[in-house]
Amino acid sequence: LRLLFLCLIPVTVIAVKEPRTGIDFPKKYKGYALEKLGVRTKGPIKVYAVGQYHDTFLLKMNMGVGTEKMSGALSDALKPRCKNKDAIADFEVLLKSGCPNGVPKGMSLAFDTGRGKLSVSVNDKNIGSIGSKPLSQAFRGIYTDKNAVCKLLPIGDGSEEIDSNIGAFLTPRNFIFAGATVALGYGIGKYFVMQAVE
C-alpha cells in the first residue's frame, strides 16, 4: 500500500525562459514587466540574452568575454547612433569600472535609458549614470531601431514561463517546501510531502 499526499498550491509565474539560450528572466524587474526577449549573436555564438523592461534593457551573459571587448562592442554600437563622443567615452569608462575582472558567463548588466540619462547596474548593483539624453536614446536604439544588433520578440513567441516553487504539485518524488508558513493549529508548520510504502 502506498500512501500519497498531494497538495495543490496556486501557480505563481516568476520567470520567463529565453528559448535559444535557456536563460531565465524575471517576470518583473524594478517594477516593470518583461516585454521582449532576444539574443545577441556573433555568427553561431550566442553571446548574451537581452530582456526589455520598458526603458530598461537587462543583458545576461551566455558566455564570458573580456571587459575591453564588451565595452568596445557597446561603444561601437553607440557611435553611429550618438554624436556625443564625450558621453560615449564616459560610458565606456563607467562600464569598465563596473566590470574590472571581465564579464563572465551568468553576469547581468542592466541599462536604464529613462529620465534623460543612461544608468548602469552590474549584477543589480548600481555603478553610476551618465546624464545625456542623446546617449540614452542611442543605447535604446541598439536594441530597438531598424539596425538593431538583435531582434527582440514579444513575450510568448517561443518563450517559456517558469513557475515558482509555490506553484507546484507536492509529490513524494519532488517535495517542495512552501515559502510561506501556515498555522497548523498547534503552531507554525510547513507544507510537506511524505511517502510510505508497505
Disulfide bonds with the S-S distance in Angstrom:
none
